[in-house]
Amino acid sequence: MPPLSNLVAPPKNFAGMLPEFEYLNQVLSDGVIELPAKQPLVRAAWNAASVWPTSVNRTYRFGPPEDLVGADGAFPFHWVYAANEVLTAVWEARLCVNDVTRPGTFQFAPKAEQALIATLRCAQPLRLLDLSGDLASKLGIYDALRSPDYGFCQWLGYFLDRIIASHDGAIHGFCYPSRRHPGQDAYAISSRSMAALTEGLLITTELFGATAAYARLSQDRCRV
């Protein structure tokens, strides 16, 4: 485990919300879950390059935070987000968005039908830190995990990255509760694990517009 002196200190407004790093490491390391090899995970991506991206030019919910971006604009890590089924992946990737001008409705994002729904099957089991279930409640971070403000989650993501790095490849990412599709789990695969997971990785894709999920959503009463 990296010493605390090697950690970048979060801003004070987030430092007061985050569990201590050593404590968080101990708690999460005690509850690692494992997904079987070849279990399908679903990822929504806007293009082929972002299905399994070895680098990114922007970050999302779990960071890293802007404070950690290098002078050359490079990110020290990133996450590949996935889910158990198409609807969660679609909402997490914002292929569907709520129409703020018409409460109670949603719409497809522009050109969402051209986005890709990728199914990933890793040749080896995935070992994940687990923020699902009641652990987020016991840690006192459940509400912050659901916040539309990504600041807290990005610094938590930094802590999770450091925990994963300390396990020398034995942990591949983490599981968390979906914010946009309540009641469902989502996954974040660490960029640190991608090289090892690429060997034997099976990826199939189809256009979102060609899926049964798209057809059902198209006919949904709430869609505008």
N, C-alpha and C positions, 0 to 999 in steps of 0.2 A: 504494500500500500504506500502511495507517495506521502511523504511527511506533510503535515499541515502547512509548513513554511513554503511549500511549493505550490500551494493553492492560491489562485487569484481570489482576493476577498470580494464578495458581492457588494453592491451598493448597500448602504445602511438600511434603506427601506425594504430591501429583500433579505438582507442578512438576518433581520429580526423575525422573518417568517420561515426560514429554512432550518431544518434540524441540523445539529452539529454533524460535520462530515464523518467523523469516526463512528459516531452512533448510527448514522444513516447507513454506513457501510456494513456495520455489524448486523443491523436489523434486516437489510435487504439480502445480505449474503446468507442469512439463515433460512431464507424462504425462496430460493431459486426454483423456478418451474422449468419443465422440459416439454417441448413439443416434439412428437415423434418425427423421425426422418420421413420425408416425402409428404408430410401433412400440407395440404394446399393452403397458401396464404394469398389473399387477393389485394392487389395494389392498383389504384387508379393513377394514370399518368397522362400528361398532356401530349407527350410525344415519345418516340421510341428511345431517345437518348436518356429520358428520365425514368425509364422502367427500372433500371438497376444502375444508378448514377455513381460513378467513382469520384465525381466532384460535383459541386453545386455552385451556383452564383448568387444564391440567396438562401436564407434559412427560414425555418417555420417555427412551429410551436415550441419545440424543445431545444432550439438554438443551434449553435452557440450564440450568446449575446454579442451585441456589436462591440463591446469592450474587448473582446478576444480576437477580433478579426485582425489579421496581419497587415502590415504596411502595404503589401502587394495585393490586398483584398482577399487573400486566401483564408479559408476557414480551417481551424485546427481539427475539426471533426464535423460530421453531419449524420443525419439519421435517414434511413429508408423506411417510410411508413407503410404499414400493411394492416390487413384485417382478416377476420374469418370468413366474411361473405361480402358480396358486391355492394349492398346498400350502405354498409358502414364505410367501405372504401370510398364510395361515391360522395357521401356527405363529408367525410374527413377531408377529401381532396377538393371540396367545394365545386363539384360538378353540378350539384344542386345547391341553390342559395335561397334564402327567404327574401321576399319582396317587402322591403321596409315601408313602401308607400301603400301597401295593401296588407295589413295585419291578418295573419291566419293563412297566408298563401306562400307558395314557393315557385321558383322557376328554374329552368336549366340555365347554367352559365353560358355565355356566348360560345358557340362551336363545341359545346360539351359532347354532342353526338360523335364528334371526330376524335375525342380522347380515347385512350386505350385502357381496357381492363385486362390487367396482367395477372396470371396465376403463377405463383412461385412455388417450386417444390425443391427443398434443400436435400442434398444427399445424406446429410448428417442431422442428428437431433439438434434442435435449437434450445440452448439454455438461456433463460431470461430472468432478470430481476423482475419482481412482481409488485406492481402498484395497484393491481386490481383488488377486488374483494373489499375487505374492511380495513386493509392496512393503511390506505390513505386517510381513513377516518381516525385510526389510532395515532397516526403521525400528525394529525391536525392540519392536513394540507388538502383535504378533499375539495373545499370551496375554491381554493386557489388554483387547483388543477383545472377547474371548470371555467375559470375566468377568461373572458375574451381578450384581456390584456396579457400578452405573452411574456411580460417581463419576468415574473416569478418562475414560470415554466422554463424559460431559457436558462436561468441560473440553476434551477434544479437539474436541467439537462446537462449542464456543465459538471455538476457533482456526480451525476450518473455516469457520464463519460469517464471521469477520473476513477470511479469505482470499477468500471469495466476494464479500464487500462491496468488497474492493479491486479487483475485476475489473469493476466498474460494469455488472453485468447480463450479462456475457459467459459466466458459468458459472452453472448452474442448481441444482447440488446435488452429491452425491457418491455413489459406488458403494462398497459394503462387503460383506464376507463375512457371510452370515447366521449368527447364533449358534445359533438354534433349529432351523435346517434345514441342517445341515452340507453343504458342497459346492455350495451355491447362493449366487448374488449377490442382494443387496437394494439398494434405492435410497432416498436421502433427498433430497427436493426442498425447496429452501430457500423459506421464506416470502417472502424478498426477490424471488423470481422469479415468484411466483404471479400477480401482476397481469398481467405480460407473457405468461405461459403461458395465462391464462384465455381470451384471444382465440383462437377457433378450436378450443378444447379440446372433445373429444367424450368424454362419459361415459355408459357404460351400466352398469346394476346388475341383480343378481339376488340373491335370498335364498340364503344359504349352504346352507340346508336343501334347496334345489332343484337344487343342483349335482351333477355326477357325482362330484366329489371327496368331497362329504359322503356320498354313497351308498357309495363305496368305503371310506371311513373307518368308516362305521357297521358294516360287515361285517368290519373288520380284527380279527384274532385278539387283538391287543394291547389293544383297546378294552374298557373296563369301564363 
